[in-house]
Amino acid sequence: MEKDNLKNETANSTNIVLGAVNLDYKLISNIQFDGIDHKDAPDYCDAYIVSAEYDGEEMTEEQLEELNEDSDFVYECVQNHLF
């Protein structure tokens, strides 16, 4: 069964609903990447998040997999990381 991922944007924050869990993007920190290939610039389509913290706690593999499905978020984070 496929989970619905809903992205909610408000003036104060951006949230993503992962299954039944609603994550506030502002609470995601210490993001580490893999798959960054500068020959793929400026798209960096192979880059993905390998670890991150949510509200100070290490995110689970399941949370990371769901988070990586939001390619716009991953791309924005990669851009912020590189530049």
C-alpha positions, -999 to 999 in steps of 0.1 A, spaced: 0 0 0 14 34 -10 15 61 16 2 96 7 28 123 12 11 157 17 31 189 18 16 218 37 30 253 34 21 281 58 35 315 64 55 302 94 67 267 84 66 240 58 54 206 69 54 172 53 31 144 63 49 111 64 23 84 68 6 95 100 35 117 111 35 154 104 71 168 103 80 205 105 109 211 81 123 238 104 131 211 130 152 191 105 190 197 111 224 182 107 216 170 72 243 148 56 243 139 19 256 113 -5 255 111 -43 267 147 -49 284 146 -83 296 179 -96 295 166 -131 257 165 -126 255 202 -117 233 221 -115 207 193 -111 224 171 -86 196 146 -93 215 117 -77 220 134 -44 201 122 -14 200 126 24 218 98 43 212 112 78 195 140 96 181 150 129 146 159 137 141 180 168 175 168 180 168 131 175 184 110 147 158 103 120 150 67 112 157 50 78 120 51 71 117 88 78 148 95 56 133 74 27 101 94 29 120 127 32 141 118 1 109 114 -19 105 152 -17 130 160 -44 123 197 -41 133 197 -5 164 176 -12 175 198 -40 170 230 -19 191 214 9 218 204 -15 220 239 -29 222 254 7 249 228 16 270 236 -15 265 273 -17 
